[in-house]
């Protein structure tokens, strides 16, 4: 039987989240003055709509009311999707970021900014932007070579309308 509050919360919440075909990414309880904040982060391959978060929040609230997992102290419930610049820590995060620009800190030191072209079980195929008008180059990184990675927010991407399939096609033509 689970002993920590976090484990008990995950056991309670996982079926509710998966029933809506979402992934339970994070469960966090933090103090906020006299209250606590219970933040539940969910995601899916298609993203998460605001209405889905609201519906899930009602389901979770009802389930929490039926248990004592949060104890007697007041808390605020937040159900949200991950931020655009969240860390990439699991295979599915990289798959969902295909076509996006990432910044990776490499295990051997240094960092790399590149666009994810494709993801497989061993690692990533990347497009490294060219410098000073040069063409982009292809690069392969295994997951073991990545210490940390996160999506970079792009405000002025020239080819924002490009799909991941377009990028994949261009990558294969160059290879």
NUMI-94929 format. One record per atom (N, C-alpha, C, O): residue in three letters; z, x, y. Coordinates in steps of 0.1 Angstrom, whole numbers, padded with zeros to 4 digits, always signed. Example, Ala and Ser with C-alpha at 12.3 -4.5 7.8 and 13.67 -1.06 7.14 Angstrom:
<gudos>
ALA+0078+0132-0057
ALA+0078+0123-0045
ALA+0078+0132-0033
ALA+0085+0142-0033
SER+0071+0128-0022
SER+0071+0137-0011
SER+0079+0129+0000
SER+0080+0134+0011
</gudos>
This chain:
<gudos>
UNK+0000+0008-0012
UNK+0000+0000+0000
UNK+0000+0009+0012
UNK+0006+0019+0013
UNK-0007+0005+0023
UNK-0008+0012+0035
UNK+0005+0013+0042
UNK+0013+0003+0042
UNK+0008+0024+0049
UNK+0020+0025+0056
UNK+0019+0025+0071
UNK+0027+0020+0078
UNK+0008+0031+0076
UNK+0007+0033+0090
UNK+0000+0020+0096
UNK-0007+0012+0089
UNK+0003+0018+0109
UNK-0002+0006+0116
UNK-0017+0007+0116
UNK-0024-0003+0114
UNK-0023+0019+0118
UNK-0037+0020+0119
UNK-0044+0016+0106
UNK-0054+0010+0105
UNK-0038+0020+0094
UNK-0043+0017+0081
UNK-0043+0002+0079
UNK-0052-0004+0074
UNK-0031-0004+0082
UNK-0030-0018+0081
UNK-0040-0026+0089
UNK-0045-0036+0085
UNK-0042-0021+0102
UNK-0052-0028+0110
UNK-0066-0027+0104
UNK-0073-0036+0104
UNK-0069-0015+0099
UNK-0083-0013+0093
UNK-0085-0022+0081
UNK-0095-0028+0080
UNK-0074-0023+0073
UNK-0075-0032+0061
UNK-0077-0047+0066
UNK-0085-0054+0059
UNK-0070-0051+0076
UNK-0072-0065+0081
UNK-0085-0067+0088
UNK-0091-0078+0086
UNK-0090-0057+0096
UNK-0102-0059+0104
UNK-0115-0057+0097
UNK-0125-0063+0100
UNK-0115-0048+0087
UNK-0128-0044+0081
UNK-0135-0056+0075
UNK-0147-0057+0077
UNK-0129-0065+0068
UNK-0137-0077+0063
UNK-0142-0085+0074
UNK-0153-0091+0073
UNK-0135-0087+0085
UNK-0139-0095+0096
UNK-0152-0089+0103
UNK-0161-0096+0106
UNK-0151-0076+0104
UNK-0162-0068+0111
UNK-0174-0068+0102
UNK-0186-0071+0106
UNK-0173-0065+0089
UNK-0184-0065+0080
UNK-0190-0079+0078
UNK-0202-0079+0075
UNK-0182-0089+0079
UNK-0188-0103+0077
UNK-0198-0106+0088
UNK-0207-0114+0086
UNK-0197-0099+0099
UNK-0207-0100+0110
UNK-0218-0089+0110
UNK-0225-0087+0119
UNK-0218-0082+0098
UNK-0228-0071+0096
UNK-0227-0060+0106
UNK-0237-0055+0111
UNK-0214-0057+0109
UNK-0212-0046+0119
UNK-0204-0035+0112
UNK-0198-0037+0101
UNK-0204-0023+0118
UNK-0196-0012+0113
UNK-0184-0011+0122
UNK-0184-0011+0134
UNK-0172-0009+0115
UNK-0160-0006+0122
UNK-0159+0009+0125
UNK-0156+0017+0117
UNK-0161+0012+0138
UNK-0162+0026+0142
UNK-0148+0032+0145
UNK-0145+0043+0142
UNK-0140+0024+0152
UNK-0127+0029+0157
UNK-0117+0018+0159
UNK-0120+0007+0163
UNK-0105+0021+0156
UNK-0093+0013+0159
UNK-0083+0021+0166
UNK-0079+0031+0160
UNK-0079+0017+0178
UNK-0070+0026+0186
UNK-0060+0017+0193
UNK-0063+0007+0199
UNK-0047+0021+0192
UNK-0037+0014+0199
UNK-0031+0024+0208
UNK-0026+0035+0205
UNK-0031+0021+0221
UNK-0026+0030+0232
UNK-0016+0022+0241
UNK-0018+0010+0243
UNK-0006+0029+0246
UNK+0003+0023+0255
UNK-0004+0021+0269
UNK-0012+0029+0273
UNK+0000+0009+0275
UNK-0005+0006+0288
UNK+0006-0001+0296
UNK+0006-0013+0296
UNK+0015+0007+0302
UNK+0026+0001+0309
UNK+0036-0005+0298
UNK+0040+0001+0289
UNK+0039-0018+0301
UNK+0048-0025+0291
UNK+0041-0031+0280
UNK+0047-0036+0270
UNK+0028-0030+0280
UNK+0020-0035+0269
UNK+0013-0024+0261
UNK+0014-0012+0265
UNK+0005-0028+0251
UNK-0003-0019+0244
UNK-0017-0024+0245
UNK-0019-0036+0246
UNK-0027-0015+0243
UNK-0041-0020+0242
UNK-0046-0017+0228
UNK-0045-0005+0223
UNK-0051-0027+0221
UNK-0057-0026+0208
UNK-0072-0026+0210
UNK-0078-0036+0213
UNK-0078-0014+0209
UNK-0093-0013+0212
UNK-0100-0011+0198
UNK-0097-0003+0190
UNK-0109-0020+0196
UNK-0117-0020+0183
UNK-0131-0018+0187
UNK-0137-0026+0195
UNK-0137-0007+0182
UNK-0151-0004+0185
UNK-0159-0007+0173
UNK-0156-0002+0162
UNK-0170-0015+0175
UNK-0179-0018+0164
UNK-0193-0015+0168
UNK-0196-0014+0180
UNK-0202-0013+0158
UNK-0216-0010+0161
UNK-0225-0015+0150
UNK-0220-0019+0139
UNK-0238-0014+0152
UNK-0247-0017+0141
UNK-0260-0010+0145
UNK-0262-0005+0156
UNK-0270-0010+0135
UNK-0282-0004+0138
UNK-0290-0011+0149
UNK-0298-0004+0156
UNK-0288-0023+0151
UNK-0295-0031+0162
UNK-0287-0031+0175
UNK-0291-0038+0184
UNK-0275-0025+0175
UNK-0267-0026+0187
UNK-0258-0038+0185
UNK-0258-0045+0175
UNK-0249-0040+0195
UNK-0240-0051+0195
UNK-0241-0060+0208
UNK-0240-0054+0219
UNK-0243-0072+0206
UNK-0245-0081+0217
UNK-0231-0086+0222
UNK-0221-0086+0215
UNK-0230-0089+0235
UNK-0218-0093+0241
UNK-0212-0106+0234
UNK-0200-0107+0232
UNK-0221-0115+0231
UNK-0216-0127+0224
UNK-0210-0124+0210
UNK-0200-0130+0206
UNK-0216-0114+0203
UNK-0210-0110+0190
UNK-0196-0104+0192
UNK-0187-0107+0184
UNK-0194-0096+0203
UNK-0181-0091+0205
UNK-0171-0102+0208
UNK-0160-0101+0204
UNK-0175-0112+0216
UNK-0166-0123+0219
UNK-0163-0131+0207
UNK-0151-0134+0205
UNK-0172-0134+0199
UNK-0170-0141+0186
UNK-0160-0134+0177
UNK-0151-0139+0172
UNK-0163-0121+0176
UNK-0155-0112+0167
UNK-0141-0111+0173
UNK-0131-0111+0165
UNK-0139-0110+0186
UNK-0126-0110+0193
UNK-0118-0122+0189
UNK-0106-0121+0186
UNK-0124-0134+0189
UNK-0117-0146+0186
UNK-0113-0146+0171
UNK-0101-0150+0168
UNK-0121-0141+0162
UNK-0118-0140+0148
UNK-0106-0130+0146
UNK-0097-0133+0139
UNK-0107-0119+0153
UNK-0096-0109+0151
UNK-0083-0114+0157
UNK-0072-0112+0151
UNK-0084-0120+0169
UNK-0072-0126+0175
UNK-0065-0136+0165
UNK-0052-0135+0164
UNK-0072-0144+0159
UNK-0067-0154+0150
UNK-0060-0147+0138
UNK-0049-0151+0134
UNK-0067-0137+0133
UNK-0061-0129+0121
UNK-0049-0122+0125
UNK-0039-0121+0117
UNK-0048-0116+0137
UNK-0037-0109+0142
UNK-0025-0119+0144
UNK-0013-0115+0141
UNK-0028-0131+0149
UNK-0017-0141+0151
UNK-0011-0145+0138
UNK+0001-0149+0138
UNK-0018-0143+0127
UNK-0012-0147+0113
UNK-0005-0136+0107
UNK+0002-0139+0096
UNK-0005-0124+0113
UNK+0002-0113+0106
UNK+0012-0107+0116
UNK+0013-0111+0128
UNK+0020-0097+0112
UNK+0029-0090+0120
UNK+0025-0076+0122
UNK+0033-0067+0126
UNK+0012-0073+0120
UNK+0007-0059+0120
UNK+0009-0053+0134
UNK+0010-0040+0135
UNK+0008-0061+0144
UNK+0010-0055+0158
UNK+0025-0056+0163
UNK+0028-0051+0174
UNK+0034-0061+0154
UNK+0048-0062+0158
UNK+0050-0072+0169
UNK+0041-0081+0172
UNK+0061-0072+0175
UNK+0065-0082+0185
UNK+0061-0079+0200
UNK+0062-0088+0208
UNK+0058-0066+0203
UNK+0055-0062+0216
UNK+0042-0068+0221
UNK+0033-0069+0212
UNK+0040-0071+0233
UNK+0028-0077+0238
UNK+0016-0066+0238
UNK+0019-0054+0239
UNK+0004-0071+0236
UNK-0007-0062+0235
UNK-0020-0069+0241
UNK-0020-0082+0242
UNK-0029-0062+0245
UNK-0042-0067+0249
UNK-0053-0063+0239
UNK-0053-0051+0235
UNK-0061-0072+0235
UNK-0071-0069+0225
UNK-0085-0067+0232
UNK-0089-0075+0241
UNK-0091-0056+0229
UNK-0105-0053+0234
UNK-0114-0050+0222
UNK-0111-0042+0213
UNK-0125-0058+0221
UNK-0135-0055+0211
UNK-0147-0051+0219
UNK-0152-0058+0228
UNK-0153-0039+0215
UNK-0163-0033+0223
UNK-0173-0026+0214
UNK-0170-0024+0202
UNK-0184-0022+0220
UNK-0194-0013+0213
UNK-0192+0001+0218
UNK-0186+0003+0229
UNK-0196+0011+0211
UNK-0194+0025+0216
UNK-0202+0027+0229
UNK-0212+0021+0231
UNK-0197+0036+0237
UNK-0204+0040+0249
UNK-0217+0047+0246
UNK-0219+0052+0235
UNK-0226+0047+0256
UNK-0239+0054+0254
UNK-0238+0069+0251
UNK-0246+0074+0244
UNK-0227+0075+0256
UNK-0226+0089+0254
UNK-0215+0093+0244
UNK-0209+0104+0245
UNK-0212+0084+0235
UNK-0202+0087+0225
UNK-0206+0098+0216
UNK-0217+0101+0214
UNK-0196+0105+0210
UNK-0199+0116+0201
UNK-0206+0111+0188
UNK-0204+0100+0183
UNK-0215+0119+0183
UNK-0222+0117+0171
UNK-0214+0124+0160
UNK-0214+0136+0159
UNK-0208+0116+0151
UNK-0199+0122+0141
UNK-0203+0118+0127
UNK-0199+0125+0117
UNK-0211+0108+0125
UNK-0215+0104+0112
UNK-0230+0103+0111
UNK-0237+0101+0121
UNK-0235+0104+0099
UNK-0250+0103+0096
UNK-0256+0091+0104
UNK-0266+0093+0110
UNK-0250+0079+0102
UNK-0255+0067+0108
UNK-0256+0068+0124
UNK-0265+0062+0130
UNK-0247+0076+0130
UNK-0248+0078+0144
UNK-0261+0085+0148
UNK-0268+0082+0158
UNK-0264+0095+0140
UNK-0277+0103+0143
UNK-0289+0094+0141
UNK-0298+0095+0149
UNK-0289+0086+0130
UNK-0300+0077+0127
UNK-0302+0068+0139
UNK-0313+0065+0143
UNK-0291+0062+0144
UNK-0292+0053+0155
UNK-0296+0059+0168
UNK-0301+0053+0177
UNK-0294+0072+0169
UNK-0298+0080+0181
UNK-0312+0086+0180
UNK-0317+0093+0189
UNK-0320+0082+0170
UNK-0333+0087+0169
UNK-0341+0083+0181
UNK-0341+0072+0185
UNK-0349+0093+0186
UNK-0356+0091+0199
UNK-0348+0094+0211
UNK-0354+0094+0222
UNK-0336+0096+0210
UNK-0327+0099+0222
UNK-0325+0114+0223
UNK-0326+0122+0214
UNK-0322+0118+0235
UNK-0319+0132+0238
UNK-0304+0134+0235
UNK-0295+0126+0239
UNK-0301+0146+0228
UNK-0287+0149+0225
UNK-0284+0163+0230
UNK-0293+0171+0232
UNK-0271+0165+0232
UNK-0266+0179+0234
UNK-0257+0182+0222
UNK-0247+0176+0220
UNK-0261+0193+0216
UNK-0254+0198+0204
UNK-0247+0211+0207
UNK-0254+0220+0211
UNK-0234+0212+0204
UNK-0228+0225+0204
UNK-0229+0230+0190
UNK-0226+0224+0180
UNK-0235+0242+0189
UNK-0238+0248+0176
UNK-0226+0255+0170
UNK-0218+0261+0177
UNK-0225+0255+0157
UNK-0213+0261+0150
UNK-0213+0276+0152
UNK-0202+0281+0152
UNK-0224+0282+0154
UNK-0224+0297+0156
UNK-0224+0300+0170
UNK-0225+0312+0174
UNK-0221+0291+0179
UNK-0220+0293+0193
UNK-0233+0289+0201
UNK-0244+0288+0195
UNK-0231+0286+0213
UNK-0243+0281+0221
UNK-0244+0266+0220
UNK-0237+0259+0212
UNK-0254+0261+0228
UNK-0257+0247+0227
UNK-0272+0244+0228
UNK-0279+0253+0232
UNK-0276+0233+0224
UNK-0290+0229+0224
UNK-0291+0215+0229
UNK-0284+0206+0225
UNK-0301+0213+0238
UNK-0304+0200+0242
UNK-0318+0197+0237
UNK-0327+0204+0239
UNK-0319+0186+0229
UNK-0332+0182+0223
UNK-0332+0168+0219
UNK-0322+0161+0220
UNK-0344+0163+0216
UNK-0346+0149+0213
UNK-0347+0148+0197
UNK-0353+0155+0191
UNK-0339+0138+0192
UNK-0340+0136+0177
UNK-0353+0129+0174
UNK-0356+0118+0179
UNK-0360+0135+0165
UNK-0373+0130+0160
UNK-0371+0122+0147
UNK-0376+0111+0145
UNK-0363+0128+0138
UNK-0360+0122+0126
UNK-0347+0127+0120
UNK-0343+0138+0124
UNK-0342+0120+0111
UNK-0329+0123+0104
UNK-0331+0121+0089
UNK-0336+0111+0085
UNK-0326+0131+0081
UNK-0325+0129+0067
UNK-0311+0133+0062
UNK-0302+0135+0071
UNK-0309+0133+0049
UNK-0296+0136+0044
UNK-0290+0150+0048
UNK-0278+0152+0048
UNK-0299+0160+0050
UNK-0295+0173+0053
UNK-0294+0177+0068
UNK-0286+0186+0071
UNK-0301+0170+0076
UNK-0301+0173+0090
UNK-0311+0166+0099
UNK-0315+0155+0096
UNK-0315+0172+0110
UNK-0323+0166+0120
UNK-0335+0174+0123
UNK-0335+0186+0123
UNK-0346+0167+0126
UNK-0358+0173+0131
UNK-0357+0170+0146
UNK-0356+0158+0150
UNK-0359+0180+0154
UNK-0357+0179+0169
UNK-0369+0183+0177
UNK-0377+0191+0172
UNK-0371+0178+0189
UNK-0381+0182+0198
UNK-0373+0188+0210
UNK-0366+0181+0217
UNK-0375+0202+0211
UNK-0368+0209+0222
UNK-0377+0208+0234
UNK-0388+0213+0233
UNK-0373+0203+0246
UNK-0381+0202+0257
UNK-0386+0216+0262
UNK-0378+0226+0261
UNK-0398+0217+0266
UNK-0403+0229+0272
UNK-0397+0232+0285
UNK-0393+0223+0293
UNK-0397+0245+0289
UNK-0391+0249+0301
UNK-0402+0253+0311
UNK-0412+0260+0307
UNK-0402+0249+0323
UNK-0411+0253+0334
UNK-0426+0250+0329
UNK-0434+0258+0330
UNK-0428+0237+0325
UNK-0441+0233+0322
UNK-0446+0236+0308
UNK-0458+0233+0305
UNK-0439+0243+0300
UNK-0443+0247+0287
UNK-0441+0235+0277
UNK-0434+0225+0280
UNK-0449+0235+0267
UNK-0449+0224+0257
UNK-0435+0224+0249
UNK-0429+0234+0247
UNK-0431+0212+0245
UNK-0419+0211+0237
UNK-0421+0218+0224
UNK-0433+0219+0219
UNK-0411+0222+0217
UNK-0412+0229+0204
UNK-0403+0221+0194
UNK-0394+0214+0197
UNK-0407+0222+0182
UNK-0400+0216+0171
UNK-0389+0225+0166
UNK-0391+0237+0166
UNK-0378+0219+0162
UNK-0367+0227+0156
UNK-0360+0218+0146
UNK-0359+0206+0147
UNK-0355+0225+0136
UNK-0347+0218+0125
UNK-0333+0223+0126
UNK-0330+0235+0127
UNK-0323+0214+0125
UNK-0309+0217+0125
UNK-0303+0210+0112
UNK-0306+0198+0110
UNK-0295+0217+0105
UNK-0288+0210+0094
UNK-0275+0206+0100
UNK-0270+0211+0111
UNK-0269+0196+0094
UNK-0256+0191+0099
UNK-0245+0202+0099
UNK-0236+0201+0108
UNK-0246+0211+0090
UNK-0236+0222+0090
UNK-0237+0231+0102
UNK-0228+0238+0105
UNK-0249+0231+0109
UNK-0251+0240+0121
UNK-0246+0233+0133
UNK-0245+0240+0144
UNK-0242+0221+0132
UNK-0237+0213+0144
UNK-0222+0212+0144
UNK-0216+0207+0135
UNK-0216+0218+0155
UNK-0201+0217+0156
UNK-0198+0203+0163
UNK-0189+0196+0158
UNK-0205+0200+0173
UNK-0203+0187+0180
UNK-0216+0183+0186
UNK-0224+0191+0190
UNK-0218+0170+0188
UNK-0230+0165+0194
UNK-0227+0151+0201
UNK-0219+0144+0196
UNK-0235+0149+0211
UNK-0234+0136+0218
UNK-0247+0133+0224
UNK-0255+0142+0228
UNK-0250+0120+0226
UNK-0262+0115+0233
UNK-0261+0119+0248
UNK-0250+0117+0254
UNK-0272+0124+0253
UNK-0273+0126+0268
UNK-0278+0114+0274
UNK-0288+0108+0270
UNK-0272+0110+0285
UNK-0278+0099+0293
UNK-0290+0103+0301
UNK-0289+0114+0308
UNK-0301+0096+0300
UNK-0313+0099+0307
UNK-0315+0089+0318
UNK-0317+0077+0315
UNK-0316+0093+0330
UNK-0319+0083+0341
UNK-0333+0083+0345
UNK-0338+0073+0350
UNK-0340+0094+0344
UNK-0354+0095+0348
UNK-0364+0099+0337
UNK-0373+0107+0340
UNK-0362+0094+0326
UNK-0371+0098+0315
UNK-0385+0093+0317
UNK-0387+0081+0319
UNK-0394+0102+0318
UNK-0408+0098+0321
UNK-0414+0089+0311
UNK-0422+0079+0314
UNK-0411+0091+0298
UNK-0417+0083+0287
UNK-0407+0074+0281
UNK-0406+0073+0269
UNK-0399+0067+0289
UNK-0388+0059+0284
UNK-0393+0048+0275
UNK-0386+0043+0267
UNK-0406+0044+0277
UNK-0411+0033+0269
UNK-0415+0038+0255
UNK-0419+0030+0247
UNK-0415+0051+0253
UNK-0419+0056+0239
UNK-0409+0051+0229
UNK-0396+0052+0231
UNK-0414+0047+0218
UNK-0405+0043+0207
UNK-0402+0055+0198
UNK-0409+0066+0199
UNK-0392+0054+0189
UNK-0389+0065+0180
UNK-0402+0068+0171
UNK-0404+0079+0167
UNK-0409+0057+0168
UNK-0421+0059+0159
UNK-0432+0067+0167
UNK-0438+0076+0161
UNK-0433+0065+0180
UNK-0443+0073+0188
UNK-0439+0088+0188
UNK-0447+0097+0186
UNK-0426+0090+0190
UNK-0421+0104+0190
UNK-0423+0111+0176
UNK-0427+0122+0175
UNK-0420+0103+0165
UNK-0422+0108+0152
UNK-0437+0112+0149
UNK-0440+0122+0144
UNK-0446+0103+0154
UNK-0460+0105+0152
UNK-0465+0118+0159
UNK-0472+0126+0154
UNK-0460+0120+0172
UNK-0463+0132+0179
UNK-0458+0144+0172
UNK-0464+0155+0172
UNK-0445+0144+0167
UNK-0439+0155+0161
UNK-0447+0159+0148
UNK-0449+0171+0146
UNK-0451+0149+0140
UNK-0459+0152+0128
UNK-0473+0158+0131
UNK-0478+0166+0124
UNK-0479+0153+0142
UNK-0492+0159+0146
UNK-0491+0174+0150
UNK-0500+0182+0147
UNK-0480+0178+0156
UNK-0478+0191+0160
UNK-0474+0200+0149
UNK-0477+0212+0149
UNK-0467+0195+0139
UNK-0462+0203+0127
UNK-0473+0207+0118
UNK-0471+0214+0108
</gudos>
